[in-house]
Amino acid sequence: MLLAGKIALITGTNRGIGRAAAELFVENGALVYANARGEGSLADQASDRLIPLYFDVTDAQAAKAAVMRIKKEQGRLDCLVNNAGVMKDALIGMIDAHTVRDIFAVNVFAVMELLQLAARVMKKQNSGSIINLASIVGVNGNAGQLAYSASKGAVVAMTRTAAKELAPFNIRVNAVAPGMIDTDMFRSIGESRVAEQIARIGMRRLGTPAETARTCLYLASDLSAYVTGQIIGVDGGAIV
């Protein structure tokens, strides 16, 4: 029960890492406000400890309303997990402005907006943990992922800067940088490419959403009370 009594907001919880994180946080005592874009997509998860919030993270007004609702109903927000993200790959010379805008709208601008909204609440309570989902390619780069890796690199820079600015308010800001995780998003690259990627992983297997979620749990809990501004890789020794 590492999160007993804590209030958390997790985005992109209808599948993958977000879903695993929401379930794990509930198991550890948190009250989770779980975000997804599709109305009704969290019906199978909803309970007295997991409250669905349906909104598009790129909608600034909807994001503000969600955080205000949490503040009104609970009086506080202890943890934000910025998990929602999109991945669109394209080689240099084949990247169009529309693709870049779509990627940055979700992976960067929405993360920044929610980080600011959460920080306003957390400053008043003088505590909180913000966890951003970056990526191994945001740290090391990867051929064919110029736009996506740039967006995740922005998340890395945002995390380190916010950690410095918010530390005096006892708000910790960290990022998790997954490698090759067995999610629908990753498998969308095709099975032949999945096999190629596994060969580049030191542990010779894909990671699981649950393994990534456990790192989020650590960062949300008091076990990491003196940890901020860190980018923690969950990649099984992957080389990209």
C-alpha positions in Angstrom: 0.0 0.0 0.0 2.7 2.5 -1.1 0.2 5.1 -2.2 -2.4 4.8 0.6 -4.4 8.0 0.8 -2.9 9.5 -2.3 -4.9 11.1 -5.2 -3.5 10.5 -8.7 -4.4 11.5 -12.2 -3.1 9.2 -15.0 -3.6 9.9 -18.7 -4.0 7.4 -21.5 -5.2 4.6 -19.3 -7.3 2.6 -21.7 -4.4 0.3 -22.7 -0.7 -0.4 -22.3 1.4 1.4 -19.7 -1.3 3.7 -18.6 -3.7 0.9 -17.9 -1.1 -1.0 -16.0 -0.2 2.0 -14.0 -3.8 2.8 -13.1 -4.3 -0.8 -11.9 -1.1 -0.9 -9.9 -1.8 2.5 -8.2 -5.2 1.3 -7.1 -3.7 -1.9 -5.8 -1.4 0.2 -3.7 -4.1 2.3 -2.1 -4.4 5.4 -4.4 -7.6 6.9 -5.6 -7.0 7.2 -9.3 -8.7 9.5 -11.8 -8.1 7.7 -15.0 -8.1 9.5 -18.3 -9.0 8.2 -21.7 -10.2 9.9 -24.9 -12.9 7.4 -25.9 -16.2 7.8 -24.0 -16.9 4.5 -22.1 -13.6 2.9 -22.8 -12.8 2.5 -19.1 -16.1 1.0 -18.1 -14.5 -2.3 -17.3 -12.0 -0.6 -15.0 -14.3 1.8 -13.2 -14.7 1.3 -9.4 -14.9 3.3 -6.2 -11.1 3.6 -6.4 -10.8 4.3 -10.2 -12.8 7.2 -11.6 -12.9 7.6 -15.4 -12.2 11.1 -16.8 -13.0 11.2 -20.5 -11.3 14.0 -22.4 -8.7 14.6 -25.1 -5.4 15.7 -23.5 -4.9 18.2 -26.3 -8.0 20.1 -25.3 -6.6 22.6 -22.8 -10.1 23.6 -21.5 -11.0 20.0 -20.9 -7.7 19.3 -19.1 -8.3 22.3 -16.9 -11.8 21.2 -16.0 -10.5 17.7 -15.1 -7.9 19.1 -12.7 -10.4 21.5 -11.2 -12.8 18.6 -10.7 -10.2 16.6 -8.8 -9.3 19.6 -6.7 -13.0 20.3 -5.9 -13.8 16.6 -5.1 -10.6 15.6 -3.2 -9.0 18.9 -2.1 -5.6 17.8 -3.4 -3.6 16.1 -6.2 -0.6 14.1 -5.1 0.5 12.6 -8.4 0.2 13.3 -12.1 1.3 10.6 -14.6 1.6 12.1 -18.1 1.4 8.9 -20.0 -0.8 9.6 -23.0 1.3 9.7 -26.2 1.4 9.0 -29.9 4.1 7.5 -32.1 4.3 8.2 -35.8 7.5 7.2 -37.6 8.9 8.7 -40.8 12.3 9.0 -42.5 14.0 12.4 -42.9 12.5 14.0 -46.1 9.2 12.3 -45.6 8.0 14.2 -42.5 5.2 16.7 -43.1 4.1 19.6 -40.9 0.8 17.9 -40.1 2.5 14.9 -38.6 4.9 17.0 -36.5 1.9 19.1 -35.2 0.0 15.9 -34.2 2.9 14.4 -32.4 3.9 17.5 -30.5 0.3 18.3 -29.6 0.0 15.1 -27.6 3.6 14.4 -26.5 4.7 17.9 -25.6 2.1 20.6 -25.5 -0.5 18.5 -23.6 2.2 17.3 -21.1 3.2 20.9 -20.5 -0.3 22.0 -20.0 -1.2 19.3 -17.5 2.1 19.7 -15.7 1.3 23.4 -15.2 -2.2 22.7 -14.0 -1.1 20.0 -11.6 1.7 22.3 -10.3 -0.7 25.0 -9.3 -2.6 22.6 -7.1 0.6 21.0 -5.7 2.2 24.3 -4.8 -0.7 25.1 -2.5 -0.3 21.8 -0.7 3.5 22.0 -0.8 3.9 18.5 -2.1 3.4 16.3 -5.1 5.0 14.0 -7.7 4.8 14.6 -11.5 5.9 11.7 -13.7 6.3 12.2 -17.4 6.6 9.3 -19.9 9.6 9.9 -22.1 11.3 7.3 -24.2 14.7 5.7 -24.8 14.7 7.4 -28.2 14.2 10.8 -26.6 17.5 10.2 -24.8 19.5 8.3 -27.5 17.7 9.0 -30.7 16.8 6.4 -33.4 16.8 6.3 -37.1 13.4 6.8 -38.7 12.0 8.5 -35.6 13.1 12.1 -36.0 9.8 13.7 -35.0 8.9 11.2 -32.3 12.3 11.3 -30.7 12.3 15.1 -30.8 9.0 15.2 -29.0 10.3 12.8 -26.3 13.6 14.7 -26.1 11.4 17.8 -25.3 9.8 15.8 -22.5 13.2 15.0 -21.1 14.2 18.7 -21.1 10.9 19.8 -19.7 11.2 17.3 -16.9 14.6 18.5 -15.8 13.7 22.1 -16.0 10.4 21.7 -14.1 12.2 19.7 -11.4 14.5 22.7 -10.8 11.7 25.2 -10.7 9.3 23.2 -8.5 11.8 21.7 -6.0 11.4 24.6 -3.5 7.7 23.6 -3.3 8.5 20.0 -2.5 7.2 18.9 -5.9 9.2 16.2 -7.6 9.3 15.9 -11.4 10.8 12.8 -13.0 10.5 10.9 -16.2 10.4 7.3 -17.1 12.1 6.4 -20.4 10.8 3.0 -21.6 12.6 1.0 -24.2 10.8 -1.6 -26.2 7.6 -2.4 -24.3 5.1 -4.9 -25.4 2.2 -2.6 -26.2 -0.2 -2.1 -29.1 1.7 1.0 -30.0 5.0 -0.8 -30.3 3.6 -3.8 -32.2 2.1 -1.4 -34.7 5.6 -1.4 -36.4 5.0 -4.9 -37.6 6.1 -8.4 -36.4 9.2 -8.5 -38.6 10.5 -5.3 -37.2 9.5 -6.4 -33.6 11.9 -9.4 -34.1 14.7 -7.1 -35.3 14.2 -4.8 -32.3 14.2 -7.7 -29.8 17.7 -8.7 -31.1 18.9 -5.3 -30.0 17.7 -5.8 -26.4 20.3 -7.0 -23.9 17.7 -9.1 -22.1 16.4 -10.5 -25.4 12.8 -9.8 -24.7 10.3 -7.0 -24.7 9.5 -5.3 -21.5 5.9 -5.4 -20.1 3.6 -2.5 -19.3 3.6 -3.7 -15.7 7.3 -3.4 -15.4 7.2 0.2 -16.6 4.3 0.9 -14.2 6.3 -0.3 -11.2 8.9 2.4 -11.9 6.0 4.9 -12.0 4.8 3.5 -8.6 8.3 4.0 -7.1 8.4 7.7 -8.3 4.8 8.3 -7.1 5.5 6.9 -3.6 7.5 8.2 -0.7 10.2 5.7 -1.5 11.5 8.3 -3.9 11.0 11.3 -1.6 14.5 12.7 -2.5 14.5 11.9 -6.2 13.8 14.6 -8.7 14.9 15.7 -12.2 15.8 12.1 -13.1 15.2 10.2 -16.4 14.9 6.5 -15.4 15.3 4.1 -18.3 13.2 0.9 -18.3 14.7 -0.8 -21.3 16.3 -4.2 -20.5 19.7 -3.0 -21.8 18.4 -2.0 -25.2 20.7 -0.4 -27.8 19.3 2.2 -30.2 
